[in-house]
Amino acid sequence: MTTSAQKDFLISHIVDKLTEFLLLDNDMELADALNVVYHSRVYLLLQDEDSFLYAQSPSYVYELLKKDMDDVKDGRSNVNV
């Protein structure tokens, strides 16, 4: 079983990596990359204990974030975990 502290650590690590990936792939400013992450549906799913998304690799979560970003750009948001 994952403790609350472990879950928080995993989420923080994933957020750090998502931010890094956005900075590298999209030539964003740090504040913009953090804004994308923290205002995404993927971040909400990371917070949801039932989704266990926080237990996935940062690369996997980044693929979901990219899909979510594309969906939002196209006027829909359908990330399914």
URGI-V389988 format. One record per residue. N is the residue number from 1. RES is the residue in one small letter. PHI is phi in radians with two decimals (* if undefined). PSI is psi in whole degrees, -180 to 180 (* if undefined). OMEGA is omega in whole degrees, -180 to 180 (999 if undefined). Layout:
BEGIN
n->N res->RES phi->PHI psi->PSI omega->OMEGA
n->N res->RES phi->PHI psi->PSI omega->OMEGA
END
This chain:
BEGIN
n->1 res->m phi->* psi->140 omega->-179
n->2 res->t phi->-1.58 psi->128 omega->178
n->3 res->t phi->-1.36 psi->167 omega->179
n->4 res->s phi->-1.07 psi->-41 omega->180
n->5 res->a phi->-1.14 psi->-39 omega->178
n->6 res->q phi->-1.15 psi->-43 omega->179
n->7 res->k phi->-1.08 psi->-45 omega->179
n->8 res->d phi->-1.07 psi->-40 omega->178
n->9 res->f phi->-1.10 psi->-46 omega->-179
n->10 res->l phi->-1.09 psi->-43 omega->179
n->11 res->i phi->-1.11 psi->-44 omega->179
n->12 res->s phi->-1.06 psi->-42 omega->179
n->13 res->h phi->-1.10 psi->-44 omega->179
n->14 res->i phi->-1.12 psi->-43 omega->178
n->15 res->v phi->-1.06 psi->-43 omega->178
n->16 res->d phi->-1.03 psi->-46 omega->-178
n->17 res->k phi->-1.20 psi->-41 omega->178
n->18 res->l phi->-1.04 psi->-43 omega->179
n->19 res->t phi->-1.09 psi->-45 omega->179
n->20 res->e phi->-1.06 psi->-46 omega->179
n->21 res->f phi->-1.05 psi->-43 omega->179
n->22 res->l phi->-1.10 psi->-41 omega->180
n->23 res->l phi->-1.08 psi->-43 omega->-178
n->24 res->l phi->-1.29 psi->-42 omega->-174
n->25 res->d phi->-1.45 psi->-26 omega->-171
n->26 res->n phi->-2.14 psi->5 omega->179
n->27 res->d phi->0.88 psi->48 omega->-179
n->28 res->m phi->-1.66 psi->159 omega->168
n->29 res->e phi->-1.33 psi->156 omega->-178
n->30 res->l phi->-0.99 psi->-47 omega->-178
n->31 res->a phi->-1.07 psi->-38 omega->179
n->32 res->d phi->-1.18 psi->-42 omega->179
n->33 res->a phi->-1.12 psi->-43 omega->178
n->34 res->l phi->-1.11 psi->-39 omega->178
n->35 res->n phi->-1.08 psi->-43 omega->179
n->36 res->v phi->-1.06 psi->-48 omega->-177
n->37 res->v phi->-1.11 psi->-53 omega->-173
n->38 res->y phi->-1.24 psi->-17 omega->179
n->39 res->h phi->-1.88 psi->17 omega->-179
n->40 res->s phi->-1.67 psi->158 omega->174
n->41 res->r phi->-1.15 psi->-32 omega->179
n->42 res->v phi->-1.07 psi->-40 omega->178
n->43 res->y phi->-1.11 psi->-40 omega->176
n->44 res->l phi->-1.06 psi->-41 omega->178
n->45 res->l phi->-1.18 psi->-33 omega->176
n->46 res->l phi->-1.07 psi->-36 omega->-179
n->47 res->q phi->-1.31 psi->-20 omega->-177
n->48 res->d phi->-1.40 psi->112 omega->-178
n->49 res->e phi->-1.09 psi->-30 omega->-178
n->50 res->d phi->-1.27 psi->-22 omega->-179
n->51 res->s phi->-1.38 psi->-25 omega->-177
n->52 res->f phi->0.98 psi->20 omega->179
n->53 res->l phi->-1.09 psi->-31 omega->179
n->54 res->y phi->-1.10 psi->-15 omega->180
n->55 res->a phi->-1.62 psi->-2 omega->180
n->56 res->q phi->-1.54 psi->167 omega->180
n->57 res->s phi->-1.27 psi->150 omega->176
n->58 res->p phi->-1.00 psi->-35 omega->179
n->59 res->s phi->-1.13 psi->-42 omega->177
n->60 res->y phi->-1.10 psi->-46 omega->-179
n->61 res->v phi->-1.13 psi->-35 omega->178
n->62 res->y phi->-1.12 psi->-39 omega->176
n->63 res->e phi->-1.06 psi->-40 omega->176
n->64 res->l phi->-1.13 psi->-41 omega->179
n->65 res->l phi->-1.11 psi->-43 omega->178
n->66 res->k phi->-1.08 psi->-41 omega->178
n->67 res->k phi->-1.11 psi->-42 omega->179
n->68 res->d phi->-1.09 psi->-42 omega->179
n->69 res->m phi->-1.10 psi->-42 omega->178
n->70 res->d phi->-1.13 psi->-42 omega->180
n->71 res->d phi->-1.11 psi->-42 omega->179
n->72 res->v phi->-1.12 psi->-41 omega->179
n->73 res->k phi->-1.07 psi->-36 omega->-180
n->74 res->d phi->-1.53 psi->2 omega->177
n->75 res->g phi->1.55 psi->15 omega->177
n->76 res->r phi->-2.40 psi->161 omega->178
n->77 res->s phi->-2.51 psi->98 omega->-173
n->78 res->n phi->-2.29 psi->47 omega->178
n->79 res->v phi->-1.24 psi->121 omega->178
n->80 res->n phi->-1.93 psi->127 omega->-180
n->81 res->v phi->-1.91 psi->* omega->999
END
